[in-house]
């Protein structure tokens, strides 16, 4: 105690002020050891962009993924790779064939529109596809947790944090095992849209993803929304979560389930921006980074720029169905080609399948396109897109109105969010005729309101104190710096549902009220009868 | 249409990019016309700090307040003043006498601790004090809306936004009338803590302010929390809101009530930080600016610095009961003086009332102290405070542990938030003996954990991407720039409560379920009886 409190205090304060200065100066250049457990496919695209930025900030990244990964490749200058060898042959998740097969089936089912029967078939398809995916994740988890050497290696590295996409439960379980702080790059969890797990989500104005609803619902739509919520709970409870719960019990502890594990994240970097998503309740440890992958356009390759310039005053249309889908069935692509043939614009179409024979001179097919640079090109008039979030945010960022051809999952819902703001038109890919697409294109390009509305979204989206990417990196570093962010996690996850909703309290209050009411009635009855008897007596 | 879409687009895009650049560069130097409708007293202290910063950013401020305001004075270099002359003599809200009288009554009532009877008396005191305050506001509103010249002047100024503290409903009603975008500097609304109006607030883990509870409640505490919630609703519904609702109907429209008016704010700058407040659900248009008034300490005046230095290795204790309360009753201040006399530290005590005769040599009394500079002084060991949020945030910012002497409203609750984090001790001012305070002081100063915990809160609080003040100014400018922030306001406020909670949907689903169950039972009964008859026949 000889040192004196003041001196001790001074030192602490200096350390603290230094900490604040370090955190305010950008970038924070200290090498955190980060274990990334990514998800393959389109999820990897934005995770990789985040990894690149973390690398730029001097952090050491280790990525853990399947040795047969489809998109994720070794990249020693960006991250160390730990690959996990799965038993058995290739699966449908190792390349595009699985999703292509799924899409073909879907489009065939929906050929006559979304009839009730088609709805049931589609739901069934989706559930079994999802279940297979989570079963694959279950096998992956087993492989990791049965590999003592790997576990030891991970434990000894003593990671500062785990960064994962919790659409599969792998990374969360690993973070729990390693007792490491946990950050999500997230829009989906194992049970559906991520907010629904832990932010209050009144079903009266928050539509489920997949419902095709908006935040303004009539009575029947609300009934649909509630029913779909129960359906989702049912599916996750009986088809998805048991896969993880068994693994949790086996490898993490008998009283641990996947919900508890998922909720242990310190910070949720949510790929959402309220320019796009309907406003809804949120939580203090959700950080919104929607559009973090967007950036200013680079000049186009010379040949492409020349093609774009030939469009003259009409400009160009850009079309892409994203990274997962290789191609649509030929009859549909022919209808698209027919529509494109009739617009005065030039068209650049990212296309991998069979070339439609009726392709016109104004249309350029390419196996890959510099999508961001094209969307940021001043000649671009419209974006024909499937409605994946990566593309949607790029369209918002660059202010390009959209003609949507949604295929599955959240794509219709994503597009609906642009549609209600007057920035997109939606065409049903399964049932459309070429005229539908042509009309939508003409409407979106020639009716100035679409562009004006999209530009308004763009200017709101760009008007932020710091870029979403800067925010993402800050919060990852924050969690590493403070070994977590426990003070931002609410108490609710400790409570059983009847406590959370105060059902027990209301039951007590109701009982007290009823007993009191009964007592009063009894007393009044007794009083009346006594008075009655007295009256009889006096009579 | 000769201009061509591309060119139009180019111009729009340039405008949009310029907008983004302007918003990223700091400060934004364009003069928005801002109408500030402040609240007098301690609320004014932080509103004034915000006004100073807005002035620094080049905005033109007009402040509207009572000509008899207690704290708010004319300040032409900071803001234009519009003063409203209230009819009648001075009221208890024009100086410190009202609150002093209220405090004296409270302390007398609580002299024997918080007995059930004392609780009822205190509640009664609080409600009538609150009601008088809102009646005063009602008179203020009448005065404004009956003054056609004033209204015309306000309308013609065409303000870019209204900035107000909605603890009284004046500013919100005015913004509604002027159809101006609306920003709140807020912790309280007319009905209690502001979150409870429009962010989902599960009573199972979110304690009401005034409940003295934390986010970890047992069953009985939850019962208390629920009952208090109903009490608050009852009070606001029958004693507070009718005052405003009548004014709304008279001046804004027959279908407008105060709740609708309050909810029209575009952005809520909430004087809360989750280092201090328990984590809880929030909304997209809440921006947390807790501690925005904190700043680095300036050097002390020479005489004061000399006194501080005489404290040697023991350091100093700072005491202040905030700006509203002039003094405690003499018997209480004597106990405080007695405790201070027994500590080895020097004490600096902001004190305005009768000087306690037993004041010791180590204690310096002052009518005003540079509180922020003293709390930021390296010699400061502890802060004896009443628990108002301004002081609490300064203590957090500077990492000084607190001994709390809470007096009324949220002060006990504020201190409890520090206490559960091991950064404060609370002493009951009404019932304490000098030994209680002495022990609390010794504990907080000599047990290092209090300082360490407070330093931890401080380092978390200071570790932000931008200062809370920067955030406040950005969002005010954002709302002015975009003429509101409608895209951040959720749909819930349009819904009646039974729709919001899906009571109608659940009633339908339950009915369908019951009817189906009844049908099945009926069919089974019929079936059984038919089978039974057949059996009888065959027998």
Interface residues (C-beta under 8 A of the other chain):
Chain A: X4 X5 X6 X8 X9 X10 X12 X13 X16 X17 X19 X20 X23 X199 X200 X202 X203 X204 X205 X215 X216 X219 X222 X223 X226 X227 X274 X275 X278 X279 X280 X281 X282 X283 X284 X285 X313 X315 X378 X379 X381 X399 X445 X448 X451 X452 X455 X458 X459 X460 X462 X463 X464 X465 X466 X470 X471 X474 X478 X481 X482 X487 X488 X489 X490 X491 X492 X495 X499 X500 X501 X502 X504 X505 X506 X508 X509
Chain B: X4 X5 X6 X8 X9 X10 X12 X13 X16 X17 X19 X20 X23 X199 X200 X202 X203 X204 X205 X215 X216 X219 X222 X223 X226 X227 X274 X275 X278 X279 X280 X281 X282 X283 X284 X285 X313 X314 X315 X378 X379 X381 X399 X445 X448 X451 X452 X455 X458 X459 X460 X462 X463 X464 X465 X466 X470 X471 X474 X478 X481 X482 X487 X488 X489 X490 X491 X492 X495 X499 X500 X501 X502 X504 X505 X506 X508 X509
